[in-house]
Each structure stands twice: as structure tokens, then as C-alpha cells.
Amino acid sequence: MNAFAGVVIIASHNPVQYNGFKVYGKDGGQLSPDAADGIVQHIVEIEDLFAIQTADEEALLQNGMLTNILEEIDEAYQECLLTLREDTEAIKAHGKEWGCYYYIN
């Protein structure tokens, strides 16, 4: 998608302190520890959450700086998953050590 970054907002069924977000870099991988620490440091320095200026969502969508990934991407991902197949030889060789619930004898 040629994105500069991505953010996944997560919510937990556990206590509220487990809610949060994950940030992904341009390469699609999670940020390096140094980059993540930089974001955390910036968040820690915020004194008033309600004073944070935000951009207009509609303007960001129109100028291409924001893309909501919805059903189209989810469906493509699901289709890709359906193409995966078991590697029966790997399961035979390593199933027990991998802790597979079943393996081929």
C-alpha cells in the first residue's frame, strides 16, 4: 500500500492497562526498539491529552494520507490464507518437537 507507517489499535478483554496500539514501519514490520522508545518518550511528555491537535479525518482521507483498511484488505488476506498448505514432511520430521496437536506418523 506504499504506506509510511501503520497503526493497529488493540483492545483486550483483560484489564484496561492491556489496551494499546502497535506501530508498523514502512517495511511492514514492527518498529525497532529505538523507534518505539522514541514514540513512548513523546507520549510520556504529553501533559494534557485534550490539548493534542488533530487533523481532520475527511481531509486526510481525501489527500491520501489516511487509509482505512477494511473488508477489501481483510478479504484479500483471508483468500491468501486459503492458499497455504501443510508441509506434511516437516510435520512428520518435527511435529512432536513443535508441540503440534497432531502429526503424521
C-alpha positions as CSV (number, residue, x, y, z in Angstrom):
1,M,0.0,0.0,0.0
2,N,3.1,2.2,-0.1
3,A,2.4,3.4,3.5
4,F,4.9,5.3,5.6
5,A,3.6,3.6,8.7
6,G,0.7,1.7,10.1
7,V,-1.1,1.6,13.4
8,V,-3.2,-1.2,14.8
9,I,-5.4,-0.2,17.8
10,I,-5.9,-3.1,20.1
11,A,-8.4,-3.7,22.9
12,S,-8.2,-6.5,25.4
13,H,-10.8,-8.5,27.3
14,N,-8.3,-8.1,30.2
15,P,-7.9,-5.0,32.4
16,V,-7.7,-1.6,30.6
17,Q,-3.9,-1.3,31.0
18,Y,-3.6,-4.1,28.4
19,N,-5.3,-1.9,25.7
20,G,-3.0,-0.1,23.4
21,F,-1.7,0.0,19.8
22,K,1.0,-1.4,17.6
23,V,3.0,0.7,15.2
24,Y,4.5,-0.7,12.0
25,G,7.1,0.9,9.8
26,K,7.4,1.5,6.1
27,D,8.8,-2.1,5.7
28,G,5.6,-3.5,7.3
29,G,7.4,-4.8,10.4
30,Q,7.1,-3.6,13.9
31,L,9.3,-0.6,14.9
32,S,12.8,-1.1,16.2
33,P,13.2,-0.8,19.9
34,D,14.8,2.6,19.5
35,A,12.0,4.0,17.3
36,A,9.4,2.5,19.7
37,D,11.2,4.1,22.7
38,G,11.0,7.5,20.8
39,I,7.3,7.2,20.5
40,V,6.9,6.2,24.1
41,Q,9.0,9.1,25.2
42,H,6.9,11.5,23.2
43,I,3.7,10.1,24.8
44,V,5.1,10.3,28.3
45,E,5.8,14.0,27.7
46,I,2.2,14.8,26.9
47,E,0.7,16.8,29.8
48,D,-2.9,17.3,28.5
49,L,-4.4,14.7,26.2
50,F,-7.2,17.0,25.3
51,A,-4.7,19.7,24.1
52,I,-3.4,17.5,21.3
53,Q,-4.2,19.0,17.9
54,T,-5.6,16.5,15.4
55,A,-6.0,16.7,11.7
56,D,-9.4,16.5,10.0
57,E,-10.1,12.8,9.2
58,E,-12.0,13.6,6.0
59,A,-9.2,15.9,4.7
60,L,-6.6,13.1,5.5
61,L,-8.7,10.6,3.6
62,Q,-9.1,12.9,0.6
63,N,-5.4,13.7,0.3
64,G,-4.4,10.1,0.7
65,M,-2.6,10.5,4.0
66,L,-5.1,8.2,5.7
67,T,-6.4,4.9,4.5
68,N,-8.8,2.8,6.5
69,I,-8.2,-0.9,5.8
70,L,-11.5,-2.6,5.8
71,E,-13.2,-5.5,4.1
72,E,-11.3,-5.4,0.8
73,I,-7.9,-5.9,2.5
74,D,-9.3,-8.4,5.0
75,E,-10.9,-10.5,2.3
76,A,-7.7,-10.5,0.3
77,Y,-5.8,-11.7,3.4
78,Q,-8.3,-14.4,4.0
79,E,-8.0,-15.6,0.4
80,C,-4.3,-15.7,0.8
81,L,-4.6,-17.8,3.9
82,L,-6.6,-20.3,2.0
83,T,-3.7,-20.9,-0.4
84,L,-1.5,-22.2,2.4
85,R,-1.0,-25.9,2.7
86,E,0.5,-28.2,5.3
87,D,4.1,-29.3,4.8
88,T,3.5,-32.9,5.7
89,E,7.2,-33.7,5.5
90,A,8.0,-31.0,8.1
91,I,5.2,-32.2,10.3
92,K,6.5,-35.8,10.1
93,A,10.0,-34.7,11.0
94,H,9.3,-32.1,13.6
95,G,5.7,-32.3,14.7
96,K,6.4,-33.6,18.2
97,E,9.1,-31.1,19.0
98,W,6.9,-28.2,17.7
99,G,4.2,-29.3,20.0
100,C,1.7,-29.9,17.2
101,Y,-1.6,-31.4,18.5
102,Y,-1.4,-33.8,15.7
103,Y,1.3,-35.1,13.5
104,I,1.7,-37.6,10.8
105,N,3.3,-40.9,11.7
